[in-house]
Amino acid sequence: MRAAVEAHPQIHIEDTPQFYDMEVFNRSVQTGHLLMSLDCWTEVHPSLVTLPVDWNFTIPYGLLYQLRPGADVARFVALVRGDGPA
């Protein structure tokens, strides 16, 4: 996605921290800059509006769990990996 945006020199990209927090959203409101975001942040700030887009880009997701997970989590992870019974 970044390469597609960078192909337009009239667009200036300002990087944010790796993880969004309220400071990122407040800065977007204060500066009037656009913020590329995920659907899960739709209701995060009362002064921001989300416009859903249908672009041909994907974002990788994954599972985050304890180094030594409990039995239920371990079974679920095994199923996701394809290591366990269906």
Phi and psi in radians as a Rosetta constraint file:
Dihedral C 1 N 2 CA 2 C 2 CIRCULARHARMONIC -1.025 0.35
Dihedral N 2 CA 2 C 2 N 3 CIRCULARHARMONIC -0.750 0.35
Dihedral C 2 N 3 CA 3 C 3 CIRCULARHARMONIC -1.068 0.35
Dihedral N 3 CA 3 C 3 N 4 CIRCULARHARMONIC -0.675 0.35
Dihedral C 3 N 4 CA 4 C 4 CIRCULARHARMONIC -1.130 0.35
Dihedral N 4 CA 4 C 4 N 5 CIRCULARHARMONIC -0.711 0.35
Dihedral C 4 N 5 CA 5 C 5 CIRCULARHARMONIC -1.230 0.35
Dihedral N 5 CA 5 C 5 N 6 CIRCULARHARMONIC -0.718 0.35
Dihedral C 5 N 6 CA 6 C 6 CIRCULARHARMONIC -1.146 0.35
Dihedral N 6 CA 6 C 6 N 7 CIRCULARHARMONIC -0.291 0.35
Dihedral C 6 N 7 CA 7 C 7 CIRCULARHARMONIC -1.222 0.35
Dihedral N 7 CA 7 C 7 N 8 CIRCULARHARMONIC -0.149 0.35
Dihedral C 7 N 8 CA 8 C 8 CIRCULARHARMONIC -1.974 0.35
Dihedral N 8 CA 8 C 8 N 9 CIRCULARHARMONIC 1.689 0.35
Dihedral C 8 N 9 CA 9 C 9 CIRCULARHARMONIC -1.091 0.35
Dihedral N 9 CA 9 C 9 N 10 CIRCULARHARMONIC -0.306 0.35
Dihedral C 9 N 10 CA 10 C 10 CIRCULARHARMONIC -1.334 0.35
Dihedral N 10 CA 10 C 10 N 11 CIRCULARHARMONIC -0.192 0.35
Dihedral C 10 N 11 CA 11 C 11 CIRCULARHARMONIC -1.686 0.35
Dihedral N 11 CA 11 C 11 N 12 CIRCULARHARMONIC 2.214 0.35
Dihedral C 11 N 12 CA 12 C 12 CIRCULARHARMONIC -1.878 0.35
Dihedral N 12 CA 12 C 12 N 13 CIRCULARHARMONIC 2.147 0.35
Dihedral C 12 N 13 CA 13 C 13 CIRCULARHARMONIC -1.622 0.35
Dihedral N 13 CA 13 C 13 N 14 CIRCULARHARMONIC 2.284 0.35
Dihedral C 13 N 14 CA 14 C 14 CIRCULARHARMONIC -2.016 0.35
Dihedral N 14 CA 14 C 14 N 15 CIRCULARHARMONIC 2.033 0.35
Dihedral C 14 N 15 CA 15 C 15 CIRCULARHARMONIC -1.255 0.35
Dihedral N 15 CA 15 C 15 N 16 CIRCULARHARMONIC 2.580 0.35
Dihedral C 15 N 16 CA 16 C 16 CIRCULARHARMONIC -1.920 0.35
Dihedral N 16 CA 16 C 16 N 17 CIRCULARHARMONIC 2.966 0.35
Dihedral C 16 N 17 CA 17 C 17 CIRCULARHARMONIC -1.018 0.35
Dihedral N 17 CA 17 C 17 N 18 CIRCULARHARMONIC 2.785 0.35
Dihedral C 17 N 18 CA 18 C 18 CIRCULARHARMONIC -1.017 0.35
Dihedral N 18 CA 18 C 18 N 19 CIRCULARHARMONIC -0.603 0.35
Dihedral C 18 N 19 CA 19 C 19 CIRCULARHARMONIC -1.995 0.35
Dihedral N 19 CA 19 C 19 N 20 CIRCULARHARMONIC 2.269 0.35
Dihedral C 19 N 20 CA 20 C 20 CIRCULARHARMONIC -1.273 0.35
Dihedral N 20 CA 20 C 20 N 21 CIRCULARHARMONIC 2.478 0.35
Dihedral C 20 N 21 CA 21 C 21 CIRCULARHARMONIC -2.461 0.35
Dihedral N 21 CA 21 C 21 N 22 CIRCULARHARMONIC -3.111 0.35
Dihedral C 21 N 22 CA 22 C 22 CIRCULARHARMONIC -1.063 0.35
Dihedral N 22 CA 22 C 22 N 23 CIRCULARHARMONIC -0.501 0.35
Dihedral C 22 N 23 CA 23 C 23 CIRCULARHARMONIC -1.064 0.35
Dihedral N 23 CA 23 C 23 N 24 CIRCULARHARMONIC -0.682 0.35
Dihedral C 23 N 24 CA 24 C 24 CIRCULARHARMONIC -1.112 0.35
Dihedral N 24 CA 24 C 24 N 25 CIRCULARHARMONIC -0.794 0.35
Dihedral C 24 N 25 CA 25 C 25 CIRCULARHARMONIC -1.210 0.35
Dihedral N 25 CA 25 C 25 N 26 CIRCULARHARMONIC -0.702 0.35
Dihedral C 25 N 26 CA 26 C 26 CIRCULARHARMONIC -1.075 0.35
Dihedral N 26 CA 26 C 26 N 27 CIRCULARHARMONIC -0.708 0.35
Dihedral C 26 N 27 CA 27 C 27 CIRCULARHARMONIC -1.107 0.35
Dihedral N 27 CA 27 C 27 N 28 CIRCULARHARMONIC -0.685 0.35
Dihedral C 27 N 28 CA 28 C 28 CIRCULARHARMONIC -1.056 0.35
Dihedral N 28 CA 28 C 28 N 29 CIRCULARHARMONIC -0.741 0.35
Dihedral C 28 N 29 CA 29 C 29 CIRCULARHARMONIC -1.144 0.35
Dihedral N 29 CA 29 C 29 N 30 CIRCULARHARMONIC -0.800 0.35
Dihedral C 29 N 30 CA 30 C 30 CIRCULARHARMONIC -1.152 0.35
Dihedral N 30 CA 30 C 30 N 31 CIRCULARHARMONIC -0.651 0.35
Dihedral C 30 N 31 CA 31 C 31 CIRCULARHARMONIC -1.589 0.35
Dihedral N 31 CA 31 C 31 N 32 CIRCULARHARMONIC -0.329 0.35
Dihedral C 31 N 32 CA 32 C 32 CIRCULARHARMONIC 1.350 0.35
Dihedral N 32 CA 32 C 32 N 33 CIRCULARHARMONIC 0.233 0.35
Dihedral C 32 N 33 CA 33 C 33 CIRCULARHARMONIC -1.426 0.35
Dihedral N 33 CA 33 C 33 N 34 CIRCULARHARMONIC 2.646 0.35
Dihedral C 33 N 34 CA 34 C 34 CIRCULARHARMONIC -1.263 0.35
Dihedral N 34 CA 34 C 34 N 35 CIRCULARHARMONIC 2.672 0.35
Dihedral C 34 N 35 CA 35 C 35 CIRCULARHARMONIC -2.326 0.35
Dihedral N 35 CA 35 C 35 N 36 CIRCULARHARMONIC 2.128 0.35
Dihedral C 35 N 36 CA 36 C 36 CIRCULARHARMONIC -1.414 0.35
Dihedral N 36 CA 36 C 36 N 37 CIRCULARHARMONIC 2.212 0.35
Dihedral C 36 N 37 CA 37 C 37 CIRCULARHARMONIC -2.500 0.35
Dihedral N 37 CA 37 C 37 N 38 CIRCULARHARMONIC 3.006 0.35
Dihedral C 37 N 38 CA 38 C 38 CIRCULARHARMONIC -1.667 0.35
Dihedral N 38 CA 38 C 38 N 39 CIRCULARHARMONIC 2.767 0.35
Dihedral C 38 N 39 CA 39 C 39 CIRCULARHARMONIC -0.985 0.35
Dihedral N 39 CA 39 C 39 N 40 CIRCULARHARMONIC -0.536 0.35
Dihedral C 39 N 40 CA 40 C 40 CIRCULARHARMONIC -1.138 0.35
Dihedral N 40 CA 40 C 40 N 41 CIRCULARHARMONIC -0.269 0.35
Dihedral C 40 N 41 CA 41 C 41 CIRCULARHARMONIC -1.689 0.35
Dihedral N 41 CA 41 C 41 N 42 CIRCULARHARMONIC 0.211 0.35
Dihedral C 41 N 42 CA 42 C 42 CIRCULARHARMONIC -0.925 0.35
Dihedral N 42 CA 42 C 42 N 43 CIRCULARHARMONIC -0.751 0.35
Dihedral C 42 N 43 CA 43 C 43 CIRCULARHARMONIC -1.818 0.35
Dihedral N 43 CA 43 C 43 N 44 CIRCULARHARMONIC 0.333 0.35
Dihedral C 43 N 44 CA 44 C 44 CIRCULARHARMONIC -1.265 0.35
Dihedral N 44 CA 44 C 44 N 45 CIRCULARHARMONIC -0.479 0.35
Dihedral C 44 N 45 CA 45 C 45 CIRCULARHARMONIC -2.454 0.35
Dihedral N 45 CA 45 C 45 N 46 CIRCULARHARMONIC 2.269 0.35
Dihedral C 45 N 46 CA 46 C 46 CIRCULARHARMONIC -1.172 0.35
Dihedral N 46 CA 46 C 46 N 47 CIRCULARHARMONIC -0.297 0.35
Dihedral C 46 N 47 CA 47 C 47 CIRCULARHARMONIC -1.755 0.35
Dihedral N 47 CA 47 C 47 N 48 CIRCULARHARMONIC 0.148 0.35
Dihedral C 47 N 48 CA 48 C 48 CIRCULARHARMONIC -2.050 0.35
Dihedral N 48 CA 48 C 48 N 49 CIRCULARHARMONIC 2.534 0.35
Dihedral C 48 N 49 CA 49 C 49 CIRCULARHARMONIC -2.057 0.35
Dihedral N 49 CA 49 C 49 N 50 CIRCULARHARMONIC 2.377 0.35
Dihedral C 49 N 50 CA 50 C 50 CIRCULARHARMONIC -1.749 0.35
Dihedral N 50 CA 50 C 50 N 51 CIRCULARHARMONIC 2.261 0.35
Dihedral C 50 N 51 CA 51 C 51 CIRCULARHARMONIC -1.913 0.35
Dihedral N 51 CA 51 C 51 N 52 CIRCULARHARMONIC 1.883 0.35
Dihedral C 51 N 52 CA 52 C 52 CIRCULARHARMONIC -1.118 0.35
Dihedral N 52 CA 52 C 52 N 53 CIRCULARHARMONIC 2.456 0.35
Dihedral C 52 N 53 CA 53 C 53 CIRCULARHARMONIC -2.186 0.35
Dihedral N 53 CA 53 C 53 N 54 CIRCULARHARMONIC 2.650 0.35
Dihedral C 53 N 54 CA 54 C 54 CIRCULARHARMONIC -1.997 0.35
Dihedral N 54 CA 54 C 54 N 55 CIRCULARHARMONIC 1.297 0.35
Dihedral C 54 N 55 CA 55 C 55 CIRCULARHARMONIC -1.748 0.35
Dihedral N 55 CA 55 C 55 N 56 CIRCULARHARMONIC 2.708 0.35
Dihedral C 55 N 56 CA 56 C 56 CIRCULARHARMONIC -1.552 0.35
Dihedral N 56 CA 56 C 56 N 57 CIRCULARHARMONIC 1.023 0.35
Dihedral C 56 N 57 CA 57 C 57 CIRCULARHARMONIC -2.250 0.35
Dihedral N 57 CA 57 C 57 N 58 CIRCULARHARMONIC 2.649 0.35
Dihedral C 57 N 58 CA 58 C 58 CIRCULARHARMONIC -2.200 0.35
Dihedral N 58 CA 58 C 58 N 59 CIRCULARHARMONIC 2.830 0.35
Dihedral C 58 N 59 CA 59 C 59 CIRCULARHARMONIC -2.255 0.35
Dihedral N 59 CA 59 C 59 N 60 CIRCULARHARMONIC 2.309 0.35
Dihedral C 59 N 60 CA 60 C 60 CIRCULARHARMONIC -1.277 0.35
Dihedral N 60 CA 60 C 60 N 61 CIRCULARHARMONIC 2.471 0.35
Dihedral C 60 N 61 CA 61 C 61 CIRCULARHARMONIC -2.137 0.35
Dihedral N 61 CA 61 C 61 N 62 CIRCULARHARMONIC 2.841 0.35
Dihedral C 61 N 62 CA 62 C 62 CIRCULARHARMONIC -2.742 0.35
Dihedral N 62 CA 62 C 62 N 63 CIRCULARHARMONIC 3.064 0.35
Dihedral C 62 N 63 CA 63 C 63 CIRCULARHARMONIC -1.713 0.35
Dihedral N 63 CA 63 C 63 N 64 CIRCULARHARMONIC 2.438 0.35
Dihedral C 63 N 64 CA 64 C 64 CIRCULARHARMONIC -2.079 0.35
Dihedral N 64 CA 64 C 64 N 65 CIRCULARHARMONIC 2.153 0.35
Dihedral C 64 N 65 CA 65 C 65 CIRCULARHARMONIC -2.604 0.35
Dihedral N 65 CA 65 C 65 N 66 CIRCULARHARMONIC 2.926 0.35
Dihedral C 65 N 66 CA 66 C 66 CIRCULARHARMONIC -1.076 0.35
Dihedral N 66 CA 66 C 66 N 67 CIRCULARHARMONIC 2.626 0.35
Dihedral C 66 N 67 CA 67 C 67 CIRCULARHARMONIC -0.996 0.35
Dihedral N 67 CA 67 C 67 N 68 CIRCULARHARMONIC -0.671 0.35
Dihedral C 67 N 68 CA 68 C 68 CIRCULARHARMONIC -2.087 0.35
Dihedral N 68 CA 68 C 68 N 69 CIRCULARHARMONIC 1.430 0.35
Dihedral C 68 N 69 CA 69 C 69 CIRCULARHARMONIC -1.257 0.35
Dihedral N 69 CA 69 C 69 N 70 CIRCULARHARMONIC 2.762 0.35
Dihedral C 69 N 70 CA 70 C 70 CIRCULARHARMONIC -1.200 0.35
Dihedral N 70 CA 70 C 70 N 71 CIRCULARHARMONIC 2.993 0.35
Dihedral C 70 N 71 CA 71 C 71 CIRCULARHARMONIC -1.048 0.35
Dihedral N 71 CA 71 C 71 N 72 CIRCULARHARMONIC -0.756 0.35
Dihedral C 71 N 72 CA 72 C 72 CIRCULARHARMONIC -1.109 0.35
Dihedral N 72 CA 72 C 72 N 73 CIRCULARHARMONIC -0.789 0.35
Dihedral C 72 N 73 CA 73 C 73 CIRCULARHARMONIC -1.138 0.35
Dihedral N 73 CA 73 C 73 N 74 CIRCULARHARMONIC -0.749 0.35
Dihedral C 73 N 74 CA 74 C 74 CIRCULARHARMONIC -1.056 0.35
Dihedral N 74 CA 74 C 74 N 75 CIRCULARHARMONIC -0.710 0.35
Dihedral C 74 N 75 CA 75 C 75 CIRCULARHARMONIC -1.131 0.35
Dihedral N 75 CA 75 C 75 N 76 CIRCULARHARMONIC -0.749 0.35
Dihedral C 75 N 76 CA 76 C 76 CIRCULARHARMONIC -1.098 0.35
Dihedral N 76 CA 76 C 76 N 77 CIRCULARHARMONIC -0.793 0.35
Dihedral C 76 N 77 CA 77 C 77 CIRCULARHARMONIC -1.054 0.35
Dihedral N 77 CA 77 C 77 N 78 CIRCULARHARMONIC -0.730 0.35
Dihedral C 77 N 78 CA 78 C 78 CIRCULARHARMONIC -1.069 0.35
Dihedral N 78 CA 78 C 78 N 79 CIRCULARHARMONIC -0.700 0.35
Dihedral C 78 N 79 CA 79 C 79 CIRCULARHARMONIC -1.127 0.35
Dihedral N 79 CA 79 C 79 N 80 CIRCULARHARMONIC -0.764 0.35
Dihedral C 79 N 80 CA 80 C 80 CIRCULARHARMONIC -1.100 0.35
Dihedral N 80 CA 80 C 80 N 81 CIRCULARHARMONIC -0.724 0.35
Dihedral C 80 N 81 CA 81 C 81 CIRCULARHARMONIC -1.217 0.35
Dihedral N 81 CA 81 C 81 N 82 CIRCULARHARMONIC -0.358 0.35
Dihedral C 81 N 82 CA 82 C 82 CIRCULARHARMONIC 1.540 0.35
Dihedral N 82 CA 82 C 82 N 83 CIRCULARHARMONIC 0.243 0.35
Dihedral C 82 N 83 CA 83 C 83 CIRCULARHARMONIC -1.517 0.35
Dihedral N 83 CA 83 C 83 N 84 CIRCULARHARMONIC -0.321 0.35
Dihedral C 83 N 84 CA 84 C 84 CIRCULARHARMONIC -1.988 0.35
Dihedral N 84 CA 84 C 84 N 85 CIRCULARHARMONIC 3.104 0.35
Dihedral C 84 N 85 CA 85 C 85 CIRCULARHARMONIC -1.215 0.35
Dihedral N 85 CA 85 C 85 N 86 CIRCULARHARMONIC 2.577 0.35
